[in-house]
Amino acid sequence: MNIERLSLDQLRVFAQIATSGSFLAAARALSRAQSAVSYAISTLESQLGVPLFDRSSYRPQLTAAGIELLRDARQVLAQVDAMQARAAAYSLGQELEITLAFDVFFPTTALVALLSDFRAAFPGVTVRLEIEALGAVAERVIDGEAMLGVLGTLPIIPPNLLHVSLPSVLLVGVVSPSHALAQIKGRIPSHVLERQVQLVLSDRSALTANQDFSVHSSLAWRMSDLGTKHALLRAGMGWGYMPQHVVADDLASGKLVTIATEAHPPEGAALPMQCVYRPDRQVGPALTWWLDALAKLTIFN
């Protein structure tokens, strides 16, 4: 066996015969003489040391080894084709990978729809997606680790970043119906909130470390994961602000109820979202797509 001398052309001929069903049909599909196709396969079989086709019947049939090796051949060809497509795109200025940092409050359904459309438009570009809170999104963009970021929980825009305004997310104060705050009608005074555990997202960045936003209690429990905060709210472990789209089902089923604070009415408050990127960032076709797609958003469903 001399596998080092295998060629991509031989593998393409092998795969085409299996697809076409005969040497003659494969020759026509490849615009070659049938003798050239037969020679390519016989040489490949000699190099591999196993027969790929049983030629005893009218139409060639894949042998057991041929069936298994065809999977490998097609996988190799797919990887080579993908490499060629990515290299060709890169030569034209298209990114091979794009890194995005999104705020944890950005609606997941909207993000999934955007990613689906992007994959259809740029199938050869891989995506690295980071979900962060507070200053971590802006920090990723400032450091150059992310090409583009979407801010939400960070109420300020760093002056060294360009930004595009996006639709707002509705933020509501919620608690479990068994929580003491759920029994209070109307707006809850600040001195009452101060004595109750507030569940808040923590900042993993140095950009806004030790800064609090919309924190009204001296008994704040901090966590970096929105899912954990959601679970603790439903368990009655405290109160907190959540995106309305995240807790909509809980509000409908009664697992959570809204509360009114002095800063937020019970129907919620609009939280502006911003797309940010560095002014010195080279903008290729893939990044341009994201800037355009985000700018076209008018509302979050």
C-alpha positions, 0 to 999 in steps of 0.5 A: 500500500502506498497511500502517499501517492494517492491523488484527489483526482483519483478520489473524485473519480472513485466518488463519481463512479459510485454516484453515477453507477457505472464507469461509462456514466462517470466518464461522461460526467467527468468529460473523460474517456472511459479508459482514463476512468478505469485506469484511475480506479485500477491504480487507486485499488493497487495503491490501497491494496484492496478492490473497490468495485466488483466488476463481475456483473453488468454494473460495478458494485462497491465491495465491502471495503469500497463502501467504507472507503467511499465515506473517507473519500467523500469526507476528504473531498468535502474538506478540500472543497471547503478549504478551496472555497475559504481560500478563494473567499479570503483572497477576495477580502472575506473573513474566514471567521467572525467573532461576535459578542452579544449581551445576555439580554439580546433575544435568543430568537432574534439571534438564532434568526440572524445566525441562520441567515448569516450561514446561508449568506456565508456558508464558508465563514465560521462563527465564534459567539460570546454571550456576556453581560455589562462591560464584558461585551464592550471589553471584548470589542475594545481589546480586539477579541470581538469584531462586533458587540451588542450592548444591553446591560451596560448603560454607557457606550465607551467613547472609543467605539462606533455604535448603531442603535438597535431596538430596545428590550423591555425590562421588568421587575419580577418575583415569585408569587410567594415572595413578600414583595409580591404582596405589595400593591403599587410602587415599592419604596426604596427602603423596602427593597433595600431589605430584600435580596436582589439578584443581579448579574455580575461583571466579569470585565475590568471595564466596569468592575465594582460599578452597580447599575439598577441595584437597589439592595444592600443584600445583592446576590451576584451571578454571571449566568442569566439562567441561574438568576432566572431559576433563583427568581422562580425559587423565590430566592430574591427579586430582580430585573429580567428581559420580558421575553425571557420571563413571558411564559413564567408571567403567563403561567403565574410562576413569576409576577411583576413588581413596580419599583421606584425606577421601573413601572410594572409594565417594564422599562425600555432597555436600549441596545447598541451595536458597537465596533472599533473605528479601526476595525477592517470591515470585510463582507461578513462583518458588513453583513452583520452591521447591515442586518442589525441596523435593519432590526426594527423590533424584537418579537 
